């Protein structure tokens, strides 16, 4: 049984991970721009850091699953 893998899934996983890293890197700058409210709002910081971590973890999970599924697919020489 031949299974064609969709390269878009791999690209999507990479994009998710990069987006998570960029979210985490932008948090200090955005909260400093808020003025007096920003540095003291710990709950919002925790939420944004959590969002970034979830994006990174989801992207890595998708990439790892794509590589694992590529190992299990039969090649042309196996047929």
Secondary structure, DSSP 8 states (H G I E B T S, - for coil): ------HHHHHHHHHHHHHHHHHHHHHHHHHHHTTHHHHH-HHHHHHHHHHHHHHHHHHHHHHHHHHHHHHHS--GGG-
